């Protein structure tokens, strides 16, 4: 039995189709089907029931999923450990963050790093999905909440101030009221946001109009004059056409946490990136 076949088995179990598994593993559809048949022949068992809705694990398949995941964790641990011992400043570094952090905070940091280490290829992964550090989906991640995995080395990087914004030509909303205005808020399906709760409480008579899980979208909708938005100041200050309100009470700030898996803590291109990040934050605190 080959680990590569077990990896394909897990991908099919997780995605439910050969096509989706092939895309996840960057393999061809025929290759995935062929390797699954080889695994079933090697084990002497049918591992999936082929249905119109996709591939469903059989009783035998379900019985070995947990064991296959243990094999996966062992293989990933080997990969992380070997990667952590790599000394050359070359290869790929995958960085995960929220969309706004990737668009408004990372560019000058990436610019400094790329100039200093031109042989490192960088991948920026943004969005609401939390990419796994344990599975090497990302090497380092920036988040607004602490990491809950004990194998992650983390630090509180910086505390970002938030501000309330309207379009540059809009009238001034009355704090504590907001009548006649509309609010641009955040989609809360992925959790609660203290700044959004503060916004609705601070302008109770403003009508909630638009929700988005993208801070860049919120800022550009605000610039269009659609409503009042609360944004990280590093975002609001870089969107031309926004005006920050001078309020008696400011919205709550948020901490930014930086984390990476402990197995790759000696990876030189990672350590160099962390140094560039911390130096940049120390030199330009007012821009954050």
C-alpha positions in Angstrom: 0.0 0.0 0.0 1.4 3.4 -1.0 0.8 6.6 0.9 0.0 8.4 -2.3 -3.0 6.0 -2.8 -4.1 6.6 0.8 -3.9 10.3 0.2 -6.2 9.9 -2.8 -8.6 7.8 -0.7 -8.9 10.6 1.9 -9.4 13.3 -0.8 -12.3 11.3 -2.3 -13.8 10.7 1.1 -13.7 14.5 1.9 -14.8 15.8 -1.5 -17.2 13.1 -2.6 -16.2 13.0 -6.3 -13.1 12.0 -8.3 -13.1 15.4 -10.1 -13.0 17.4 -6.8 -10.4 15.1 -5.4 -8.3 15.5 -8.5 -8.5 19.3 -8.3 -7.6 19.3 -4.6 -4.5 17.1 -5.2 -3.6 18.8 -8.6 -3.9 15.5 -10.4 -5.8 14.4 -13.4 -9.3 12.8 -13.1 -8.1 9.5 -14.8 -5.1 9.3 -12.4 -7.3 9.6 -9.3 -9.7 6.9 -10.6 -6.9 4.6 -11.5 -5.1 4.9 -8.2 -8.4 4.3 -6.3 -8.9 1.1 -8.2 -5.4 0.0 -7.5 -5.9 0.7 -3.7 -9.2 -1.3 -3.7 -7.4 -4.2 -5.5 -4.5 -4.0 -3.0 -6.8 -4.2 0.0 -9.3 -6.6 -1.5 -12.2 -4.3 -0.6 -14.6 -1.8 -2.3 -14.0 1.4 -0.4 -16.6 3.6 -2.0 -20.2 3.1 -3.2 -20.6 4.8 -6.6 -23.9 6.7 -6.6 -25.5 9.5 -8.6 -24.7 11.9 -5.8 -21.0 11.0 -5.7 -18.7 8.5 -3.9 -19.9 7.4 -0.5 -17.6 5.4 1.8 -18.7 1.8 2.2 -18.6 0.2 5.7 -15.0 -0.9 5.0 -14.1 2.6 3.8 -15.5 4.2 6.9 -13.6 1.7 9.1 -10.2 2.9 7.8 -10.8 6.7 7.5 -9.4 7.4 11.0 -6.4 5.2 10.3 -5.8 6.9 7.0 -5.9 10.3 8.8 -3.3 9.1 11.2 -1.1 8.2 8.3 -1.7 11.6 6.8 -0.8 13.4 10.0 2.5 11.4 10.2 3.4 12.2 6.6 2.6 15.9 7.2 4.7 15.9 10.3 7.6 14.5 8.4 7.2 17.2 5.7 7.0 20.0 8.3 10.0 18.7 10.2 12.1 18.4 7.1 10.9 21.8 5.8 11.8 23.3 9.2 15.4 22.2 8.8 15.8 23.7 5.4 18.3 26.5 5.5 18.3 28.0 2.0 16.5 31.3 1.5 14.6 30.0 -1.5 11.5 28.0 -2.2 7.9 29.0 -1.5 6.4 30.9 1.4 2.6 30.8 1.8 1.0 33.6 3.7 -2.6 33.6 4.8 -4.6 36.6 6.0 -7.9 38.4 5.7 -8.5 40.1 2.4 -8.1 43.6 3.7 -4.9 42.8 5.6 -3.5 41.3 2.4 -4.5 44.3 0.3 -3.7 47.2 2.7 -1.1 46.0 5.2 1.0 43.4 3.5 2.0 45.1 0.2 4.9 47.3 1.7 6.0 44.3 3.8 6.1 42.0 0.8 7.9 44.7 -1.2 10.7 44.9 1.4 10.9 41.1 1.7 11.0 40.5 -2.1 13.8 43.0 -2.5 15.8 41.4 0.3 15.2 37.8 -0.7 14.5 37.6 -4.4 14.7 33.8 -4.7 11.7 33.1 -2.4 8.4 32.7 -4.2 5.5 34.2 -2.2 1.9 33.1 -2.2 -0.8 35.3 -0.6 -3.9 33.4 0.4 -6.8 35.7 1.5 -10.4 35.3 2.4 -12.7 34.1 5.2 -11.4 30.5 5.1 -8.8 29.7 7.8 -6.0 27.9 5.9 -4.5 25.0 8.0 -0.9 25.5 9.3 -0.8 21.8 10.3 -1.5 20.6 6.8 1.0 23.1 5.3 -1.8 25.0 3.4 -0.1 28.1 4.7 3.3 28.6 6.4 2.3 31.7 8.3 -1.0 33.3 9.0 -2.4 36.7 10.3 -5.7 36.6 12.2 -7.8 38.9 14.4 -8.3 36.1 17.0 -5.7 34.0 18.8 -4.8 30.6 17.3 -6.4 27.7 19.2 -3.9 25.0 18.1 -1.3 24.3 20.8 1.3 23.4 18.0 1.1 27.0 16.6 3.7 29.5 17.7 1.9 32.8 17.9 2.4 36.4 19.0 0.2 39.4 19.2 1.7 41.5 16.4 -0.1 44.9 16.7 -3.3 46.5 17.8 -5.1 48.1 14.9 -7.4 51.2 15.5 -10.7 51.3 13.8 -12.6 54.4 12.6 -16.0 55.4 11.3 -16.2 56.6 7.7 -18.6 58.3 5.3 -18.2 59.5 1.8 -16.2 62.7 1.6 -19.1 64.8 0.4 -21.7 63.3 2.8 -23.2 65.3 5.7 -22.2 64.5 9.3 -24.4 61.9 11.1 -25.3 62.6 14.7 -23.5 60.3 17.1 -26.0 58.5 19.3 -28.8 58.9 16.7 -28.0 58.3 13.0 -31.5 59.2 11.7 -31.6 59.7 8.0 -28.4 57.6 7.4 -27.8 53.9 6.5 -25.3 51.5 7.8 -22.8 49.2 6.0 -22.1 46.3 8.3 -20.4 42.9 8.3 -21.7 39.4 7.5 -21.7 37.7 10.9 -22.0 34.1 9.7 -18.4 33.5 10.5 -18.6 35.1 14.0 -19.3 38.4 15.8 -17.4 41.6 15.3 -17.1 44.1 18.2 -16.7 47.1 15.8 -20.0 46.2 14.0 -21.9 45.8 17.3 -20.5 49.2 18.4 -21.6 50.8 15.1 -25.2 49.7 15.4 -25.3 50.8 19.0 -23.7 54.2 18.3 -26.1 55.0 15.5 -29.3 53.2 16.6 -31.7 55.1 14.3 -29.6 54.5 11.2 -31.1 51.8 8.9 -28.9 48.8 8.3 -28.7 48.5 4.5 -25.8 46.4 3.3 -23.8 43.5 4.7 -20.5 42.3 3.3 -17.7 40.0 4.5 -15.2 42.0 2.6 -13.8 45.2 4.2 -12.6 46.5 0.8 -16.2 46.2 -0.5 -17.5 48.0 2.6 -15.1 50.8 2.1 -15.9 51.3 -1.6 -19.6 51.1 -0.9 -19.1 53.8 1.8 -17.2 56.0 -0.7 -20.1 55.7 -3.0 -22.3 57.4 -0.4 -24.3 54.3 0.4 -23.9 54.5 4.1 -21.7 54.7 7.3 -19.0 52.1 7.7 -16.6 51.1 10.4 -13.2 50.1 9.0 -9.6 49.4 10.2 -8.0 52.8 9.8 -5.3 51.3 7.7 -8.1 50.5 5.2 -10.1 53.7 5.5 -7.0 56.0 5.2 -6.0 54.4 1.9 -9.4 54.6 0.1 -9.6 57.9 -1.6 -13.0 59.6 -1.2 -13.6 58.6 2.4 -13.9 60.9 5.4 -13.2 59.7 9.0 -15.7 61.0 11.5 -14.4 62.8 14.6 -16.6 61.1 17.3 -16.6 61.4 21.1 -16.0 57.7 21.3 -14.0 55.6 18.9 -14.9 52.0 17.9 -13.0 49.2 19.6 -9.6 48.3 18.2 -8.6 44.7 17.3 -5.5 42.7 17.8 -3.7 41.1 14.9 -2.1 37.7 15.7 0.7 36.1 13.7 1.2 32.4 13.9 3.1 29.5 12.3 3.5 25.8 13.1 6.3 25.0 15.5 7.7 22.3 13.3 8.9 24.9 10.7 10.1 27.5 13.2 13.7 27.0 12.0 12.7 27.5 8.3 15.0 30.4 7.3 12.7 32.0 4.7 10.0 32.1 7.4 12.3 33.5 10.1 13.5 36.2 7.6 9.9 37.1 6.8 9.0 37.4 10.5 12.0 39.8 10.9 10.8 41.9 8.0 7.2 42.0 9.4 8.3 43.0 12.9 10.8 45.6 11.6 8.1 47.2 9.4 5.5 47.3 12.1 8.1 48.9 14.5 9.1 51.6 11.9 5.6 52.5 10.7 3.2 52.2 13.6 1.2 55.3 12.6 0.3 53.7 9.3 -1.3 50.8 11.1 
